[in-house]
Structure formats: structure tokens, C-alpha cells
Amino acid sequence: MLILRPEFLGKRMFRRSIVLALVLMSFAACQKEKKVFTEAELHRRVDSVVRENAPLLQEQFDEDLDRRMSIEVRPLADSLQRK
């Protein structure tokens, strides 16, 4: 890649060639056809993602609940006992 080296082209021309390459890549990425899902396909995909991630989400929920219970419930219970 001798051609795209800044020493060979000069800094200004190097920057322009990089910008041009990025613009061309963005146009190429936009040319792909978007896949349209039917409602049944969409529900099937969403259900599979939820099914895969549900145990992880439940584990995170349980950890957060335990942490928050120790932080928030004790001071609240203490303040209620004082009254």
C-alpha cells in the first residue's frame, strides 16, 4: 500500500483519500436491501432472544435486589422503628 502512505501523497491528499474511501464504504453499506420480517417471524425471533437471555436477566435482577435490599431496607426499617 505504497500509494496510500502519507509520505507518498502528502498529508492533505492522504486525508482526502481516506475521506473518499469512508464515503464510498458508507454508500456501499447503504445499498444492501433491508430484510422485511413478517409478524410471525418477528415474534419468533423476539421469543428466541428472550428465551436465551431470561436466565441471565433473572440472575442480574436477583443480584441487584439483594444489593439494594441491604442498602435501602435497613435504613428505612430503622427510621420506621424510631417513630
Backbone as ProteinMPNN parsed JSONL, in Angstrom:
{"seq_chain_A": "MLILRPEFLGKRMFRRSIVLALVLMSFAACQKEKKVFTEAELHRRVDSVVRENAPLLQEQFDEDLDRRMSIEVRPLADSLQRK", "coords_chain_A": {"N_chain_A": [[0.829, -1.188, 0.0], [1.792, 1.305, -0.883], [0.833, 3.52, -2.164], [-1.12, 4.767, -0.54], [0.27, 5.87, 1.549], [1.151, 8.518, 3.765], [3.558, 9.88, 3.307], [4.033, 9.542, 0.644], [1.834, 10.646, -0.761], [1.361, 13.12, 0.419], [0.117, 15.001, 3.165], [-2.374, 16.322, 2.976], [-3.584, 15.234, 0.652], [-3.613, 12.592, 1.42], [-5.426, 12.609, 3.558], [-7.72, 13.347, 2.154], [-8.023, 11.116, 0.5], [-8.58, 9.15, 2.394], [-10.989, 10.106, 3.455], [-12.564, 9.957, 1.156], [-12.538, 7.192, 0.746], [-13.944, 6.35, 3.035], [-16.446, 7.541, 2.562], [-17.218, 6.199, 0.228], [-17.386, 3.592, 1.227], [-19.506, 3.913, 3.018], [-21.617, 4.465, 1.287], [-21.707, 2.038, -0.076], [-22.477, 0.358, 1.981], [-25.036, 1.224, 2.448], [-26.436, 0.32, 0.279], [-27.342, -2.242, 0.552], [-30.133, -4.416, 0.611], [-32.833, -4.117, 2.812], [-34.029, -6.519, 5.053], [-37.297, -7.564, 5.339], [-39.393, -8.536, 7.866], [-42.015, -10.83, 8.524], [-44.889, -10.648, 10.69], [-45.103, -12.951, 12.229], [-42.525, -14.067, 11.978], [-41.045, -12.083, 13.234], [-42.067, -12.174, 15.862], [-41.239, -14.756, 16.505], [-38.444, -14.501, 16.448], [-38.031, -12.572, 18.481], [-39.065, -13.95, 20.691], [-37.213, -16.072, 20.833], [-34.842, -14.713, 21.468], [-35.508, -13.594, 23.932], [-35.978, -15.932, 25.385], [-33.405, -17.018, 25.431], [-31.984, -15.084, 26.879], [-33.3, -14.758, 29.292], [-32.592, -16.297, 31.709], [-30.114, -15.099, 32.396], [-30.866, -12.423, 32.751], [-32.616, -12.732, 34.908], [-30.834, -13.6, 36.868], [-29.195, -11.324, 37.118], [-31.134, -9.546, 38.018], [-31.793, -10.688, 40.505], [-29.338, -10.401, 41.882], [-29.115, -7.594, 41.928], [-31.394, -6.986, 43.422], [-30.796, -8.177, 45.923], [-28.559, -6.644, 46.651], [-29.656, -4.048, 46.729], [-31.631, -4.354, 48.629], [-30.171, -4.696, 50.995], [-29.025, -2.21, 51.169], [-31.101, -0.263, 51.055], [-33.371, -1.078, 52.568], [-32.742, -1.516, 55.301], [-32.034, 1.103, 56.445], [-34.545, 2.326, 56.086], [-36.232, 0.684, 57.587], [-35.117, 1.131, 60.127], [-35.656, 3.851, 60.455], [-38.423, 3.772, 60.581], [-38.808, 2.335, 62.926], [-37.902, 4.063, 64.833], [-39.837, 6.004, 65.002]], "CA_chain_A": [[0.0, 0.0, 0.0], [2.67, 2.46, -1.009], [0.083, 4.66, -2.694], [-1.872, 5.455, 0.494], [1.126, 6.33, 2.638], [1.165, 9.976, 3.794], [4.801, 10.418, 2.766], [3.975, 9.466, -0.816], [0.797, 11.525, -1.296], [1.231, 14.385, 1.122], [-0.889, 14.853, 4.209], [-3.688, 16.784, 2.526], [-4.116, 14.26, -0.285], [-3.843, 11.371, 2.2], [-6.686, 12.809, 4.27], [-8.805, 13.313, 1.168], [-8.236, 9.743, 0.045], [-9.221, 8.44, 3.491], [-12.378, 10.562, 3.492], [-13.221, 9.389, -0.014], [-12.728, 5.765, 0.995], [-15.021, 6.218, 4.019], [-17.705, 7.883, 1.906], [-17.564, 5.102, -0.671], [-17.806, 2.446, 2.031], [-20.827, 4.175, 3.579], [-22.582, 4.272, 0.204], [-21.803, 0.604, -0.342], [-23.225, -0.248, 3.077], [-26.441, 1.626, 2.336], [-27.043, -0.304, -0.886], [-27.888, -3.556, 0.872], [-31.571, -4.414, 0.812], [-33.24, -4.435, 4.168], [-34.917, -7.664, 5.109], [-38.566, -7.267, 5.985], [-39.891, -9.714, 8.557], [-43.449, -10.905, 8.782], [-45.164, -10.527, 12.111], [-44.801, -14.243, 12.856], [-41.063, -14.193, 12.058], [-40.578, -11.137, 14.239], [-42.4, -12.736, 17.178], [-40.398, -15.934, 16.727], [-37.097, -14.024, 16.778], [-38.066, -11.924, 19.796], [-39.234, -15.008, 21.697], [-35.971, -16.833, 20.985], [-33.868, -13.866, 22.173], [-35.946, -13.509, 25.329], [-35.764, -17.246, 25.994], [-31.963, -17.189, 25.657], [-31.449, -14.116, 27.839], [-34.099, -14.705, 30.517], [-31.856, -16.704, 32.922], [-29.107, -14.091, 32.723], [-31.57, -11.26, 33.283], [-33.122, -13.079, 36.232], [-29.679, -13.62, 37.765], [-28.826, -9.932, 37.373], [-32.196, -8.978, 38.839], [-31.643, -11.199, 41.87], [-28.161, -9.755, 42.482], [-29.458, -6.196, 42.193], [-32.368, -6.972, 44.506], [-30.084, -8.444, 47.177], [-27.717, -5.486, 46.963], [-30.494, -2.901, 47.073], [-32.337, -4.646, 49.886], [-29.271, -4.425, 52.113], [-28.722, -0.778, 51.219], [-32.262, 0.613, 51.206], [-34.397, -1.514, 53.51], [-32.307, -1.333, 56.699], [-32.265, 2.472, 56.929], [-35.973, 2.595, 56.119], [-36.784, -0.013, 58.748], [-34.63, 1.833, 61.317], [-36.38, 5.119, 60.611], [-39.784, 3.462, 60.986], [-38.787, 1.882, 64.322], [-37.653, 5.228, 65.689], [-41.056, 6.825, 65.126]], "C_chain_A": [[0.87, 1.246, 0.0], [1.889, 3.698, -1.412], [-0.615, 5.438, -1.586], [-1.018, 5.889, 1.679], [1.204, 7.851, 2.602], [2.438, 10.584, 3.2], [4.746, 10.474, 1.244], [2.989, 10.478, -1.385], [0.825, 12.93, -0.719], [0.063, 14.266, 2.08], [-2.283, 15.247, 3.73], [-4.343, 15.756, 1.595], [-4.409, 12.933, 0.424], [-5.18, 11.464, 2.937], [-7.872, 12.741, 3.314], [-9.075, 11.891, 0.7], [-8.899, 8.895, 1.127], [-10.695, 8.822, 3.564], [-13.159, 9.966, 2.326], [-13.497, 7.899, 0.188], [-13.863, 5.537, 1.991], [-16.384, 6.518, 3.409], [-18.148, 6.757, 0.987], [-18.024, 3.873, 0.102], [-19.199, 2.668, 2.618], [-21.906, 4.037, 2.509], [-22.767, 2.79, -0.102], [-22.612, -0.091, 0.75], [-24.714, 0.074, 2.974], [-27.151, 0.923, 1.183], [-27.648, -1.671, -0.598], [-29.392, -3.442, 1.106], [-31.884, -4.806, 2.247], [-34.213, -5.59, 4.124], [-36.162, -7.275, 5.892], [-39.104, -8.565, 6.57], [-41.41, -9.667, 8.621], [-43.651, -10.838, 10.284], [-44.827, -11.822, 12.851], [-43.295, -14.442, 13.006], [-40.502, -13.289, 13.142], [-40.859, -11.667, 15.642], [-41.513, -13.936, 17.498], [-38.979, -15.509, 17.124], [-37.047, -13.392, 18.17], [-38.19, -12.973, 20.894], [-37.948, -15.791, 21.91], [-34.917, -16.018, 21.736], [-34.229, -13.763, 23.647], [-35.682, -14.823, 26.048], [-34.284, -17.464, 26.312], [-31.46, -16.303, 26.781], [-32.19, -14.075, 29.163], [-33.32, -15.179, 31.752], [-30.8, -15.681, 33.347], [-29.762, -12.852, 33.325], [-32.105, -11.531, 34.685], [-31.991, -13.093, 37.261], [-29.244, -12.2, 38.115], [-29.86, -9.248, 38.266], [-32.051, -9.412, 40.296], [-30.455, -10.558, 42.586], [-28.463, -8.303, 42.838], [-30.435, -6.083, 43.363], [-31.687, -7.202, 45.849], [-29.254, -7.248, 47.607], [-28.563, -4.308, 47.423], [-31.256, -3.125, 48.373], [-31.448, -4.316, 51.074], [-28.988, -2.933, 52.258], [-29.945, 0.039, 51.616], [-33.235, 0.203, 52.308], [-33.985, -1.266, 54.954], [-32.511, 0.101, 57.189], [-33.744, 2.824, 57.015], [-36.617, 1.922, 57.327], [-36.345, 0.668, 60.054], [-35.411, 3.13, 61.543], [-37.816, 4.877, 61.023], [-39.842, 3.022, 62.456], [-38.6, 3.05, 65.273], [-38.924, 6.046, 65.925], [-42.017, 6.234, 66.03]], "O_chain_A": [[0.676, 2.142, 0.821], [2.254, 4.812, -1.035], [-0.702, 6.663, -1.673], [-1.564, 6.245, 2.723], [1.312, 8.429, 1.521], [2.399, 11.684, 2.65], [5.345, 11.356, 0.628], [3.283, 11.111, -2.399], [0.331, 13.855, -1.364], [-0.877, 13.511, 1.831], [-3.263, 14.573, 4.048], [-5.526, 15.448, 1.742], [-5.354, 12.232, 0.061], [-5.966, 10.516, 2.939], [-8.903, 12.148, 3.632], [-10.23, 11.503, 0.524], [-9.699, 8.013, 0.813], [-11.555, 7.954, 3.717], [-14.293, 9.519, 2.499], [-14.57, 7.409, -0.163], [-14.664, 4.621, 1.808], [-17.364, 5.834, 3.702], [-19.325, 6.398, 0.967], [-18.953, 3.186, -0.323], [-19.989, 1.728, 2.71], [-22.996, 3.541, 2.794], [-23.886, 2.347, -0.361], [-23.354, -1.031, 0.466], [-25.553, -0.731, 3.377], [-28.381, 0.94, 1.131], [-28.392, -2.202, -1.422], [-29.863, -2.486, 1.724], [-31.271, -5.712, 2.811], [-35.105, -5.643, 3.276], [-36.07, -6.719, 6.986], [-39.254, -9.564, 5.866], [-42.009, -8.6, 8.755], [-42.699, -10.957, 11.056], [-44.322, -11.785, 13.973], [-42.833, -14.928, 14.038], [-39.595, -13.677, 13.879], [-39.99, -11.614, 16.513], [-41.086, -14.108, 18.64], [-38.385, -16.092, 18.031], [-36.124, -13.652, 18.942], [-37.5, -12.895, 21.911], [-37.621, -16.142, 23.043], [-34.177, -16.568, 22.551], [-33.356, -13.837, 24.511], [-35.217, -14.83, 27.188], [-33.951, -18.034, 27.351], [-30.6, -16.718, 27.559], [-31.733, -13.402, 30.087], [-33.384, -14.504, 32.78], [-30.622, -15.432, 34.539], [-29.261, -12.296, 34.303], [-32.052, -10.659, 35.552], [-32.174, -12.649, 38.395], [-28.955, -11.906, 39.275], [-29.511, -8.473, 39.156], [-32.173, -8.595, 41.209], [-30.553, -10.211, 43.763], [-28.109, -7.837, 43.921], [-30.312, -5.184, 44.196], [-31.971, -6.493, 46.815], [-29.244, -6.879, 48.781], [-28.222, -3.643, 48.401], [-31.496, -2.183, 49.128], [-31.908, -3.726, 52.052], [-28.739, -2.454, 53.364], [-29.833, 0.949, 52.437], [-33.863, 1.067, 52.921], [-34.814, -0.84, 55.758], [-33.105, 0.301, 58.248], [-34.155, 3.546, 57.924], [-37.447, 2.522, 58.01], [-37.139, 0.765, 60.99], [-35.778, 3.462, 62.67], [-38.387, 5.693, 61.747], [-40.819, 3.306, 63.149], [-39.094, 3.02, 66.401], [-39.052, 6.708, 66.954], [-43.091, 6.797, 66.244]]}, "name": "protein", "num_of_chains": 1, "seq": "MLILRPEFLGKRMFRRSIVLALVLMSFAACQKEKKVFTEAELHRRVDSVVRENAPLLQEQFDEDLDRRMSIEVRPLADSLQRK"}
